[in-house]
Amino acid sequence: MCGIVGYIGTQAATEILLAGLEKLEYRGYDSAGIATVWEGDVNCVRAKGKLYNLRSKLEQLATPSQIGIGHTRWATHGKPEEYNAHPHLDTAMRIAVVQNGIIENYRELRDELKQKGHEFRSETDTEVIPHLIAEFLKNLPSPPLSTSSPFLEAIRQAVHHLQGAFAIAVISADYPDELIVVRQQAPLVIGFGQGEFFCASDTPAIVSHTRAVLPLENGEIARLTPLGVEIYNFAGDRLKKQPRLLNLNPTMVEKQGFKHFMLKEIYEQPGVVRASLEAYFNPDINTDESFTSPINLGLSEEIYADLEQIHIVACGTSWHAALVGKYLLEQLAGISTQVHYASEYRYAPSPLTANTLIIGVTQSGETADTLAALAMEKERRQGKEAKYQARLLGITNRPESSLGHLVPHIINTLAGIEIGVAATKTFVAQLMAFYALALDLAYHRQTVAPDKLADIIQGLRQIPKEIEATLERQEKLTEHLAHEFAETQDFIFLGRGINFPIALEGALKLKEISYIHAEGYPAGEMKHGPIALLDAKVPVVAIAYPGSVYEKVISNSQEAKARDSRLIGVTPVNDGEAAEIFNDLLPVSSVDELLSPILTVVPLQLLAYHIAARRGLDVDQPRNLAKSVTVE
């Protein structure tokens, strides 16, 4: 959610920090700030709103300081006002702190610190941290007990008093050659340059400067100086760690000629599907007696052995992908599958069941609720007999994330970095992961005949060019159609079977970026309440794809049309019956119904995009939203 950037080195810090924060705008924010150390003081500049407001202020106040921290804030505690923006300082204004996360016990700490004479200037939870560090600095023995740096030692002692999930970066006017960073349940990465070092919430902030990075683990503190980086655990023990090289090109975080990142990422979806096919689907399939698995996910046999049930935990768009996954896992592999909101599951888990696979789906690998649900499942199954032991699998776009450290098995969705807050290509990548998993399980369980498996995979291999054809067909069509909804306030999306989750995803995309109220329903449920909402002012988008429920969706659509709703149909090209019923068509290519979600979601993404763009909204950074939800 919030974005952190830090720098210490030989260059002026301010522009590096600003440029890094600009690369983290996708995380969502409502205010921003930068603190540097110069001529014995902490210089802190903050601004409400977008980064250009902060940049305007800094043009008057920038210093040549070579150490600093920056922050974009997504409000949790306190209104999105300048006085609540980070960095926050102690009473003497000698220590500056930025934080991503939540300090759960900040009220108690605030009361204790106030009684000791500390003065607070904001409503935030973060402000307790610089005051707490200052308190420990004041009371440190000389020399410090555990580390070589009094500043580091004070921070180490302070974090033992913090409860919650957080990542912090700290500088001090009294220690101008030290930048201290801490990770506890919130992402933070260190970058290694030539005589300069960086820290950030995510790698796009620093990839233009270095590809050598070291993600901090939970319970670690790092001391960055002009001479190098020292890593410690919370006990004060020095750790030996080695950076790794990022496989990330700086051009991947540029728009490359597209007006918005979201549109660029919609157009990257054929490549995402190809990447999954190349990585996980074997090129040669034999359907004779020597038939071997056509899927290579690299999962251990314990995942498959005696598997009876699957539980999936996810949030938002990942939850919709999981609903498609449920359909595939049950219909292809014959395994009973439940999909849970991670935020609910962690407080009301299902009863323990034997031989159960638990899958966590999170694009970033840092979604707090999903991680907590998986950690709870892991903990409550410890010490149980073998059949109740935890089998954990993660589906993520970031295998190096917290999820990758929490679970033993990962399916990397290989989507590449996604900057737009509204998920598009990562959703399609998650769908591909579920197709691969369901087909692999179907092979191991022998629930689908080899020739049928081969047919499905051959169909998947045609999907990239069909997405490309759909994009070519849809771009001008949806852009033109978007003009018709400049004043629309409500939308209904309908789907059935495997395309019901796509109706939910289409509604979510429209809500997220256009701020239009939209709801997705199973088409058959319209008569059970939602039909009361329909009139000429409420358009209805129906996914009517030939297959097991096509006639049912057509019938449900006619019920909406009878209530004067404008009908928009997502249907195959040259569908004569649909052309007679729908007012507007968003045609897609004809494929097997089982594979259709990868295609039917594309026009819904484009429709949401063009409506939002037509309204002049910030498509890539919609209000109140964050790309990676790292707090509960």
Long-range contacts (C-beta under 8 A, 24 or more apart in sequence): 1-27, 1-28, 1-74, 1-76, 1-100, 1-626, 1-628, 1-629, 1-630, 1-631, 2-27, 2-29, 2-71, 2-72, 2-73, 2-74, 2-86, 2-98, 2-99, 2-100, 2-101, 2-201, 3-27, 3-29, 3-71, 3-72, 3-100, 3-200, 3-201, 3-202, 3-205, 4-69, 4-70, 4-71, 4-98, 4-99, 4-100, 4-167, 4-168, 4-169, 4-188, 4-199, 4-200, 4-201, 5-69, 5-70, 5-71, 5-198, 5-199, 5-200, 5-201, 5-205, 5-206, 6-68, 6-69, 6-70, 6-98, 6-169, 6-171, 6-179, 6-181, 6-198, 6-199, 6-200, 6-224, 7-66, 7-67, 7-68, 7-69, 7-179, 7-196, 7-197, 7-198, 7-199, 8-66, 8-67, 8-177, 8-178, 8-179, 8-196, 8-197, 8-224, 8-225, 8-226, 9-66, 9-193, 9-195, 9-196, 9-197, 9-226, 10-66, 10-195, 10-196, 10-226, 11-66, 11-196, 12-62, 12-63, 12-64, 12-65, 12-66, 13-65, 13-66, 13-67, 13-68, 14-58, 14-62, 14-63, 14-65, 14-68, 15-62, 16-198, 16-209, 17-68, 17-69, 17-70, 18-51, 18-54, 18-55, 18-58, 18-70, 19-208, 20-70, 20-198, 20-200, 20-205, 20-206, 21-51, 21-54, 21-70, 21-71, 21-72, 21-205, 22-51, 23-204, 23-205, 23-207, 23-208, 23-253, 24-72, 24-200, 24-201, 24-202, 24-204, 24-205, 25-51, 25-72, 25-620, 25-621, 26-204, 26-261, 26-419, 26-420, 26-421, 26-620, 26-621, 26-627, 27-72, 27-74, 27-201, 27-202, 27-626, 27-627, 27-628, 28-74, 28-421, 28-621, 28-624, 28-625, 28-626, 28-627, 29-72, 29-73, 29-74, 29-626, 30-73, 30-74, 30-75, 30-80, 31-72, 31-73, 31-75, 31-80, 31-81, 31-82, 31-84, 31-85, 31-86, 32-70, 32-71, 32-72, 32-73, 32-85, 33-70, 33-71, 33-73, 33-85, 33-86, 33-87, 33-98, 34-58, 34-68, 34-69, 34-70, 34-71, 34-87, 35-68, 35-69, 35-70, 35-87, 35-89, 35-96, 35-98, 35-171, 36-63, 36-65, 36-67, 36-68, 36-171, 37-65, 37-67, 37-68, 37-171, 37-172, 37-173, 37-176, 38-63, 38-64, 38-65, 39-63, 40-173, 40-176, 41-93, 41-173, 42-89, 42-93, 42-94, 42-95, 42-96, 42-171, 42-172, 42-173, 44-87, 44-89, 44-93, 44-96, 46-82, 46-85, 46-86, 46-87, 47-82, 47-85, 48-80, 48-81, 48-82, 48-85, 67-171, 67-176, 67-177, 67-179, 68-171, 69-96, 69-97, 69-98, 69-169, 69-170, 69-171, 69-179, 70-98, 71-98, 71-99, 74-626, 76-102, 76-125, 76-631, 77-102, 77-106, 77-123, 77-124, 77-125, 77-126, 78-122, 78-123, 78-124, 79-123, 83-121, 83-122, 83-123, 84-122, 84-123, 84-124, 86-124, 86-126, 88-121, 88-122, 88-124, 88-126, 88-127, 88-129, 88-130, 89-121, 89-130, 90-118, 90-130, 90-131, 90-133, 90-134, 91-117, 91-118, 91-119, 91-131, 91-134, 92-134, 94-134, 94-172, 94-173, 94-174, 95-130, 95-133, 95-134, 95-137, 95-170, 95-171, 95-172, 95-173, 96-130, 96-170, 96-171, 96-172, 97-126, 97-129, 97-130, 97-133, 97-168, 97-169, 97-170, 98-126, 98-168, 98-169, 99-125, 99-126, 99-129, 99-166, 99-167, 99-168, 100-166, 100-167, 100-168, 100-186, 100-187, 100-188, 100-201, 100-630, 101-164, 101-165, 101-166, 101-167, 101-184, 101-185, 101-186, 101-630, 101-631, 102-164, 102-165, 102-166, 102-631, 102-632, 103-128, 103-129, 103-162, 103-163, 103-164, 103-166, 104-163, 104-164, 105-161, 105-162, 105-163, 105-164, 109-161, 109-162, 125-164, 129-158, 129-162, 129-168, 129-170, 130-170, 132-158, 132-161, 132-162, 133-158, 133-170, 145-236, 146-235, 146-236, 147-223, 147-232, 147-236, 149-175, 149-178, 149-223, 150-175, 151-175, 151-178, 151-180, 152-178, 152-180, 152-221, 152-223, 152-232, 153-236, 155-180, 155-182, 155-221, 156-221, 156-232, 156-234, 156-236, 159-184, 159-221, 159-234, 160-234, 165-368, 165-630, 165-631, 165-632, 167-201, 167-216, 169-199, 177-225, 177-226, 178-223, 178-224, 178-225, 179-223, 179-224, 179-225, 180-221, 180-222, 180-223, 180-224, 181-216, 181-221, 181-222, 181-224, 182-216, 182-220, 182-221, 182-222, 183-216, 183-217, 183-218, 183-219, 183-220, 184-218, 184-219, 185-218, 185-368, 185-371, 185-402, 186-366, 186-630, 186-631, 187-215, 187-364, 187-366, 187-401, 187-402, 187-628, 187-630, 188-215, 188-216, 189-213, 189-214, 189-215, 189-216, 190-214, 190-215, 190-216, 190-222, 190-224, 190-229, 190-243, 192-229, 192-243, 195-226, 196-226, 197-224, 197-225, 197-228, 197-229, 199-224, 202-628, 203-246, 203-248, 203-417, 204-248, 204-253, 204-417, 204-419, 207-246, 207-248, 207-249, 207-250, 207-253, 208-250, 211-245, 211-246, 211-248, 212-243, 212-244, 212-245, 212-246, 213-243, 213-244, 213-245, 213-246, 214-241, 214-242, 214-243, 214-244, 215-400, 217-405, 218-402, 218-405, 248-417, 252-416, 252-417, 253-417, 253-419, 259-613, 260-420, 260-609, 260-613, 260-619, 260-620, 261-418, 261-419, 261-420, 261-620, 262-420, 262-422, 262-424, 262-513, 262-609, 262-619, 262-620, 263-609, 263-619, 265-418, 265-419, 265-420, 265-424, 265-425, 266-424, 266-425, 266-471, 266-602, 266-605, 266-606, 266-609, 267-471, 268-415, 268-416, 268-425, 269-424, 269-425, 269-428, 269-467, 269-602, 270-463, 270-464, 270-465, 270-467, 270-468, 270-471, 271-464, 272-413, 272-414, 272-415, 272-416, 272-425, 272-428, 272-429, 272-432, 273-428, 273-432, 273-460, 273-463, 273-464, 273-467, 273-598, 274-464, 275-414, 275-415, 275-416, 275-429, 276-413, 276-414, 276-429, 276-432, 276-433, 276-436, 277-432, 277-460, 277-461, 277-464, 279-412, 279-414, 280-411, 280-432, 280-436, 281-436, 281-457, 281-460, 281-461, 285-453, 285-454, 285-457, 287-450, 287-451, 287-453, 287-454, 291-450, 293-440, 293-443, 293-444, 294-439, 294-443, 294-453, 294-454, 294-457, 295-436, 295-437, 295-439, 295-440, 295-443, 297-411, 297-436, 297-437, 297-440, 299-393, 299-409, 299-440, 300-408, 300-409, 302-391, 303-357, 303-391, 303-393, 303-409, 304-441, 304-444, 304-445, 305-355, 306-355, 306-387, 307-335, 307-355, 307-356, 307-357, 307-391, 307-441, 307-445, 308-335, 308-336, 308-353, 308-354, 308-355, 308-356, 309-335, 309-336, 309-337, 309-338, 309-353, 309-355, 309-356, 309-357, 310-335, 310-336, 310-337, 310-338, 310-356, 310-357, 310-358, 310-359, 311-337, 311-338, 311-340, 311-345, 311-350, 311-356, 311-357, 311-358, 311-359, 311-377, 312-337, 312-338, 312-339, 312-340, 312-358, 312-359, 312-360, 312-361, 313-340, 313-341, 313-342, 313-345, 313-358, 313-359, 313-360, 313-361, 313-369, 313-370, 313-373, 313-374, 313-377, 314-339, 314-340, 314-341, 314-342, 314-360, 314-361, 314-362, 314-370, 315-341, 315-342, 315-343, 315-362, 315-367, 315-369, 315-370, 315-629, 316-423, 316-508, 316-629, 317-363, 317-423, 317-426, 317-427, 317-430, 317-505, 317-508, 318-361, 318-362, 318-363, 318-367, 318-370, 318-395, 318-423, 318-427, 318-430, 319-361, 320-427, 320-501, 320-502, 320-504, 320-505, 320-508, 321-361, 321-427, 321-430, 321-431, 321-434, 321-501, 322-359, 322-361, 322-430, 322-434, 323-500, 323-501, 323-504, 324-431, 324-434, 324-498, 324-501, 324-502, 324-597, 325-359, 325-361, 325-430, 325-431, 325-434, 325-437, 325-438, 327-497, 327-498, 327-501, 328-434, 328-435, 328-437, 328-438, 328-498, 328-594, 329-434, 329-437, 329-438, 329-441, 331-594, 332-438, 332-439, 332-441, 332-442, 332-447, 332-448, 332-456, 333-438, 333-441, 333-442, 333-445, 333-447, 334-442, 334-445, 334-447, 335-441, 335-445, 340-373, 341-369, 342-367, 342-369, 342-370, 342-372, 342-373, 343-369, 343-632, 345-373, 346-372, 346-373, 346-376, 349-373, 349-376, 349-377, 349-380, 352-380, 352-381, 352-384, 352-388, 353-388, 354-387, 354-388, 355-387, 355-391, 356-391, 357-391, 357-393, 358-390, 358-391, 358-392, 358-393, 359-392, 359-393, 359-394, 359-395, 360-392, 360-393, 360-394, 360-395, 360-403, 360-406, 360-407, 361-394, 361-395, 361-396, 361-430, 362-394, 362-395, 362-396, 362-401, 362-403, 363-396, 363-397, 363-398, 363-413, 363-415, 363-418, 363-423, 363-426, 363-430, 363-628, 364-396, 364-397, 364-398, 364-401, 364-627, 364-628, 365-394, 365-396, 365-397, 365-398, 365-399, 365-400, 365-401, 365-402, 365-403, 365-404, 366-398, 366-401, 366-402, 366-403, 366-628, 366-630, 367-628, 367-629, 367-630, 368-629, 368-630, 368-631, 368-632, 369-629, 369-632, 370-403, 371-402, 371-403, 371-406, 372-632, 374-403, 374-406, 374-407, 375-406, 378-406, 395-430, 395-433, 395-434, 397-426, 397-429, 411-436, 411-437, 418-627, 419-620, 419-627, 420-619, 420-620, 421-512, 421-513, 421-620, 421-621, 421-622, 421-625, 421-626, 421-627, 422-509, 422-512, 422-513, 422-608, 422-619, 422-622, 422-625, 424-509, 424-605, 427-505, 427-601, 428-598, 428-601, 431-597, 431-598, 432-460, 432-598, 435-460, 435-595, 455-592, 456-592, 456-594, 456-595, 459-591, 459-592, 459-594, 459-595, 460-595, 462-591, 463-591, 463-595, 463-598, 463-599, 466-588, 466-589, 466-591, 466-599, 467-598, 467-599, 467-602, 469-589, 470-588, 470-589, 470-599, 470-602, 470-603, 471-602, 471-606, 473-573, 473-587, 473-588, 474-586, 474-587, 474-588, 474-602, 474-603, 474-606, 475-606, 477-586, 478-586, 478-603, 478-606, 478-607, 478-609, 478-610, 479-606, 479-610, 479-614, 481-568, 481-584, 481-586, 481-607, 481-610, 482-607, 482-610, 482-611, 482-613, 482-614, 483-614, 485-516, 485-539, 485-611, 485-614, 486-614, 486-615, 488-516, 488-537, 488-539, 489-516, 489-517, 489-537, 490-516, 490-517, 490-518, 490-533, 490-537, 490-538, 491-516, 491-517, 491-518, 491-519, 491-538, 491-539, 491-540, 491-541, 492-518, 492-519, 492-520, 492-521, 492-530, 492-533, 492-534, 492-538, 492-539, 492-540, 492-541, 492-560, 492-565, 493-518, 493-519, 493-520, 493-521, 493-540, 493-541, 493-542, 493-543, 493-604, 494-520, 494-521, 494-522, 494-523, 494-526, 494-540, 494-541, 494-542, 494-543, 494-553, 494-556, 494-557, 494-560, 495-520, 495-522, 495-523, 495-542, 495-543, 495-553, 495-600, 496-522, 496-523, 496-524, 496-543, 496-549, 496-552, 496-553, 496-556, 497-547, 497-548, 497-549, 497-593, 498-593, 498-594, 498-596, 498-597, 499-543, 499-545, 499-596, 499-597, 499-600, 501-597, 502-543, 502-597, 502-600, 502-601, 502-604, 503-541, 503-543, 505-601, 505-604, 506-541, 506-543, 506-601, 506-604, 506-605, 506-607, 506-608, 509-604, 509-605, 509-608, 509-609, 510-604, 510-607, 510-608, 510-611, 512-608, 512-622, 512-625, 513-608, 513-609, 513-612, 513-617, 513-619, 513-622, 514-608, 514-611, 514-612, 514-615, 514-617, 515-617, 515-622, 515-623, 516-611, 523-549, 523-552, 523-553, 523-556, 523-557, 524-552, 524-556, 526-556, 526-559, 526-560, 527-559, 531-559, 531-560, 531-563, 534-560, 534-563, 534-564, 534-565, 535-563, 535-564, 535-565, 536-564, 536-565, 536-566, 538-565, 539-565, 539-566, 539-567, 539-568, 540-565, 540-566, 540-567, 540-568, 541-568, 541-569, 541-570, 541-586, 541-604, 541-607, 542-567, 542-568, 542-569, 542-570, 542-582, 543-570, 543-600, 544-569, 544-570, 544-571, 544-575, 544-578, 544-582, 545-570, 545-571, 545-572, 545-593, 545-596, 545-600, 546-572, 546-575, 546-590, 546-593, 547-592, 547-593, 547-596, 548-593, 554-578, 554-581, 557-581, 557-582, 568-607, 570-600, 570-603, 570-604
